[in-house]
Amino acid sequence: MPKDTHKYTNGEVTVVWKPNTCIHSTLCWKGLIEVFNPKERPWIKMDGAGTEKIIEQVRKCPSGALSYFLNDDQQAAADNPAKVVKESANVLKIEVSPNGPYFIRTECLIVHSDGREEIKAGTAALCRCGSSGNKPYCDGSHRKVGFEG
C-alpha cells in the first residue's frame, strides 16, 4: 500500500484513507462525526460507531478517498480482484455531476494505463475536466478551471 494511504480497523471492517485523493467534500465528518473528526488525531476513530454505520458513511465519499473492506473478504480480493468484482456487479451506474466529475457508486475494478489494478469500493469520482493532477480521479480542479458541462 502506498505510504500516503492509511488504514483504520475495528476488527470487522477496515477503512482505507487516501488523503491525496480527497476533494474535501466534508460529507464524511458531517455525517458521522463520532468516527470522522478532522479536529482530532487520529481523525478516524473506528470505535465511534458500528460497522454498518461506518460502511454507510464511507460509501458517501464522493472522491473515493475513503474506501473499506470487510476483514474476512480481504484475502479473497487480494487473490483475485477481478473475480470478486465480476461476481458482485450486475449493472454499472455512472453519474455525471453538473460541472464536476463522473461518479461510480459501486464496487469497480480500475485498470490503470500501466496495468496496475485497483478495486474501488463505495464511490469513485473520475475526472471529467481533464485538469486533475491525480488522473483518473477528480481532485477538485474543475472548480479552479471553471469547468462547465
N, C-alpha and C positions, 0 to 999 in steps of 0.2 A: 504494500500500500504506500502511495507517495507520502512524503513527510508532511505535506500540507493537508493531510487527511487525519481526522481524529475519530476515535470510536468510543462510545459510551454504552454500557450494558447494565441490564438489571437481572441477567441470568436467563431470561426468556427471549428478549429481543435486544438487538444491538443497533443503536443509532449511529450512522456514519455522517460526519460533518466535513464538508469540503469548503473551507472558507473562501477560497479563490473562485468558487462558482457562485457564491451568494450574490443576489441582486438587492439585498436589504429591503425586502418587501414588508418585513415586520410581522407577517402572518403567523410565524411560529410562536413568538413570545406573546403576541396579543391574544392568541387563542389558548395558550396553556402556560401561563407564567410560572406555575408551580414546577414545571420541568425546564422550560426555556426562558432563562432570565439573563439578559445581556449585561445587567449591572453586577452580577456575581461571577466568581471564578471558582470552579469551572462553571461556565454558563449553562451547561446541560446537567441537570440533576435527575437521574433516572428513577429515584425513589419518590419523586413528586407526584406520580400518578401511575395508574395501572397500565399494563401492556397495551390493551386495546385503545385507550385514550391517546397514548403516545403514538401508536401507529396511525390513528386517525389524524392526528395533528401533523405528523411528518408528511403524510400524503398531500397535505395542503401546500407544501413548499413549492412555489412556482418555478424555482430555478433548478431544483434537483440537488441543491447544496446539502440538503438533509435527505437521507435515504435510510432504509432499515433492512435488516434481515432477521428472520427468526433463527435463533441459535441452532435449533435442530436441523434447519434446512441449509445451513452454511456449507456443509460438506458436499451435499448433492449439487449445489450451484457451482462450487469450485470444480467438481469433477466434470461437469458437462453443462456450461451455462446456456448454450443454445437449446438443448433438450428441455431444460426447465422452463424457458420462455415459451417454446413451441407448444408444450403440453398445457400451459396455463392460459394462453391467449387465443381468443376466438376472433375478435374484431379489434383492429387498432383504430382508435379515435384520435384525430389530431385537430386541435382547436387553434384557430387563427385569432390572436388577440388584436384588438384595434391598436394600430400604431406600435405594436410590440411583437413579442416572439410567437413561435408556434409552441403550443403546449401538448405534450403527450402525457396523459394522466393514467397510465397503466404501466405495468412492467414491460420493458422492452430491451432488446439487445442492440447496442450501438456498436457498429464495426467502424473503427477509425481508418483513415487513409493509410496508416502504417500497419494495418492488420490487427491492431490491438482490439480486443473485445471487452465491452463494459456493459454490465447489466444495470439498468436504471429502474429502481422500484419507486413507486409513488408518482411524482410528476417530474418531467424533464422539460426545460424551456430551451428551445433551439432558436438560434439567431436567425432573424429574417431580414435584418437591415444590412448585413454584411460588414458591420463595423466592430463586432465583438473582438476583443483581444483574447477570448477563450473559446474560439470556434471548436466544435459546432454549437456550443452552448451560448445562451444570452448572458451578457454581463451588464446589461442596462445601458449600453452605448446608444441604443435607439433614441433615448431621451436627449442625450448630448448632441446628436447629429440632426435632431428634428425629423426623424423618420416618420413618414405617413404612409399608411397602407392597410 
